[in-house]
Amino acid sequence: MIRFEQVTHDHFPIIQSLYASVPAYALLEERVLPLSDSTLQEEFLNPDTVSLIGYVDGEPVLLIDYLPKHPKDGTP
């Protein structure tokens, strides 16, 4: 079972670790690792998105970041 937690500033080291564990994904997103605190803040702690870390057996394994409502047309 996957347990989710809302991302906070305290999760930034975990997010760094997740990105570092899949460098091909970071490259696909054109990210320069390690991500800066300002980048993490802008990306994962902004009021427009919901950001969650998923844990399996207590280990962080995934990161979800989504728009619950599109800012232009209001659709989910």
MILO-346986 format. One line per 4 residues: number of its first residue (from 1); their letters; for each residue y, z, x of N, C-alpha, C. Coordinates in nm, 2 decimals, decimal comma. Each point is the difference from the previous one (the first is absolute). Example, Ala and Ser with C-alpha at 12.3 -4.5 7.8 and 13.67 -1.06 7.14 Angstrom:
1> as> -0,57 0,78 1,32 0,12 0,00 -0,09 0,12 0,00 0,09; 0,11 -0,07 -0,04 0,11 0,00 0,09 0,11 0,08 -0,08
END
This chain:
1> mirf> -0,12 0,00 0,08 0,12 0,00 -0,08 0,12 0,00 0,09; 0,11 -0,07 -0,05 0,12 -0,01 0,08 0,10 0,10 -0,06; 0,06 0,08 0,09 0,11 0,09 -0,05 0,13 -0,05 0,06; 0,10 -0,01 -0,09 0,13 -0,05 0,04 0,11 0,11 0,01
5> eqvt> 0,09 -0,02 0,09 0,11 0,09 0,02 0,13 -0,09 0,01; 0,11 0,05 -0,06 0,12 -0,07 0,01 0,05 0,02 0,14; 0,05 -0,11 0,06 0,05 0,00 0,14 0,13 0,09 0,01; 0,00 0,08 0,10 0,12 0,08 0,04 0,02 -0,03 0,15
9> hdhf> 0,11 0,05 0,05 0,04 -0,01 0,14 -0,11 0,06 0,09; -0,07 0,10 -0,05 -0,11 0,06 0,08 -0,12 -0,10 0,02; -0,01 -0,10 -0,08 -0,11 -0,10 0,01 0,03 -0,11 0,10; 0,12 0,00 0,06 0,04 -0,11 0,09 -0,10 -0,02 0,11
13> piiq> -0,05 0,11 0,07 -0,10 -0,02 0,10 -0,13 -0,06 -0,05; -0,04 0,03 -0,12 -0,12 -0,06 -0,06 0,03 -0,15 -0,02; 0,11 -0,04 -0,05 0,04 -0,14 -0,03 0,00 -0,07 0,13; 0,05 0,06 0,11 0,00 -0,07 0,13 -0,15 -0,02 0,05
17> slya> -0,08 0,10 -0,03 -0,14 -0,01 0,04 -0,07 -0,11 -0,08; 0,03 -0,01 -0,13 -0,07 -0,11 -0,08 0,05 -0,14 0,05; 0,12 -0,02 0,03 0,05 -0,12 0,05 -0,06 -0,03 0,14; -0,01 0,10 0,08 -0,05 -0,02 0,14 -0,15 -0,04 -0,01
21> svpa> -0,07 0,05 -0,10 -0,15 -0,02 -0,01 -0,03 -0,15 -0,04; 0,10 -0,07 -0,06 -0,02 -0,14 -0,04 0,11 -0,08 0,06; 0,01 -0,03 0,13 0,11 -0,07 0,05 0,02 -0,14 -0,05; -0,11 -0,06 -0,05 0,01 -0,14 -0,06 0,09 0,01 -0,12
25> yall> -0,02 0,10 -0,08 0,08 0,02 -0,12 0,15 0,02 0,03; 0,03 0,08 0,10 0,14 0,02 0,05 0,06 -0,13 0,04; -0,08 -0,08 0,08 0,05 -0,13 0,04 0,02 -0,09 -0,12; -0,09 0,00 -0,10 0,02 -0,08 -0,12 0,13 0,03 -0,07
29> eerv> 0,04 0,13 0,00 0,12 0,05 -0,06 0,12 -0,01 0,09; -0,02 -0,06 0,12 0,10 -0,01 0,10 0,06 0,13 0,04; -0,08 0,10 0,01 0,04 0,14 0,04 0,00 0,02 0,15; 0,09 0,07 0,05 0,00 0,04 0,14 -0,04 0,15 0,00
33> lpls> -0,12 0,03 0,07 -0,05 0,13 0,00 0,05 0,08 0,12; 0,02 0,12 0,00 -0,01 0,09 -0,12 0,13 -0,02 -0,09; -0,02 0,02 -0,13 0,11 -0,02 -0,09 0,10 0,12 0,02; 0,13 -0,03 -0,01 0,10 0,10 0,01 0,00 0,09 -0,12
37> dstl> 0,06 0,12 0,01 0,01 0,09 -0,11 0,09 -0,07 -0,11; 0,10 -0,07 0,05 0,09 -0,06 -0,10 -0,07 -0,11 -0,08; -0,09 -0,08 0,06 -0,08 -0,10 -0,06 -0,09 0,07 -0,10; -0,07 0,10 0,04 -0,09 0,07 -0,09 0,07 0,06 -0,12
41> qeef> 0,12 0,06 0,03 0,08 0,06 -0,11 0,04 -0,11 -0,10; 0,05 -0,11 0,05 0,04 -0,11 -0,09 -0,11 -0,06 -0,08; -0,11 -0,01 0,07 -0,12 -0,07 -0,07 -0,07 0,09 -0,10; -0,03 0,13 0,04 -0,09 0,08 -0,08 0,07 0,12 -0,07
45> lnpd> 0,12 0,03 0,03 0,07 0,11 -0,07 0,12 -0,05 -0,08; 0,00 -0,12 -0,05 0,11 -0,05 -0,08 -0,02 0,02 -0,14; 0,10 0,00 -0,09 -0,01 0,03 -0,14 -0,06 -0,11 -0,08; -0,02 -0,12 0,06 -0,04 -0,12 -0,08 -0,16 -0,01 0,00
49> tvsl> -0,06 0,06 0,10 -0,15 -0,02 0,02 -0,07 0,13 -0,02; -0,13 -0,01 -0,02 -0,09 0,11 0,00 -0,09 -0,02 0,12; -0,01 0,10 0,09 -0,08 -0,01 0,12 -0,10 0,11 0,00; -0,13 -0,04 0,02 -0,11 0,10 0,00 -0,09 -0,02 0,12
53> igyv> -0,05 0,11 0,04 -0,11 -0,01 0,11 -0,13 0,04 -0,07; -0,10 -0,08 0,02 -0,13 0,03 -0,05 -0,10 0,06 0,10; -0,07 0,11 -0,04 -0,09 0,07 0,08 -0,14 -0,01 -0,05; -0,10 -0,02 0,09 -0,14 0,00 -0,03 -0,06 0,11 0,09
57> dgep> -0,07 0,09 -0,06 -0,06 0,11 0,08 0,10 0,07 0,09; 0,13 0,01 -0,05 0,10 0,07 0,07 0,07 -0,08 0,11; -0,04 -0,13 0,02 0,06 -0,08 0,10 0,09 -0,11 -0,06; 0,12 -0,02 0,05 0,08 -0,10 -0,05 -0,05 -0,14 0,03
61> vlli> -0,02 -0,08 -0,10 -0,06 -0,13 0,02 0,08 -0,12 -0,05; 0,10 0,03 -0,09 0,08 -0,11 -0,05 0,14 0,04 -0,04; 0,09 -0,10 -0,01 0,14 0,02 -0,04 0,03 -0,09 -0,11; 0,06 0,05 -0,10 0,04 -0,09 -0,11 0,15 0,02 -0,02
65> dylp> 0,07 -0,11 -0,02 0,14 0,00 -0,02 0,03 -0,11 -0,10; 0,05 0,04 -0,12 0,03 -0,10 -0,10 0,12 0,03 -0,08; 0,05 -0,10 -0,07 0,11 0,01 -0,09 -0,05 0,02 -0,14; 0,03 0,12 -0,06 -0,05 0,02 -0,14 0,07 -0,09 -0,10
69> khpk> 0,12 -0,04 0,04 0,08 -0,09 -0,09 0,08 -0,09 0,09; -0,01 -0,13 -0,03 0,07 -0,10 0,08 0,15 0,02 -0,02; 0,08 0,00 0,10 0,14 0,03 -0,01 0,08 -0,11 -0,07; -0,05 -0,12 0,00 0,07 -0,11 -0,06 -0,03 -0,02 -0,15
73> dgtp> -0,13 0,01 -0,03 -0,04 -0,03 -0,14 -0,06 0,12 -0,08; -0,02 0,11 0,07 -0,05 0,12 -0,06 -0,15 0,00 -0,04; -0,07 -0,10 0,05 -0,14 -0,01 -0,03 -0,08 0,09 0,10; -0,12 0,05 -0,05 -0,08 0,08 0,10 -0,06 -0,09 0,10
END
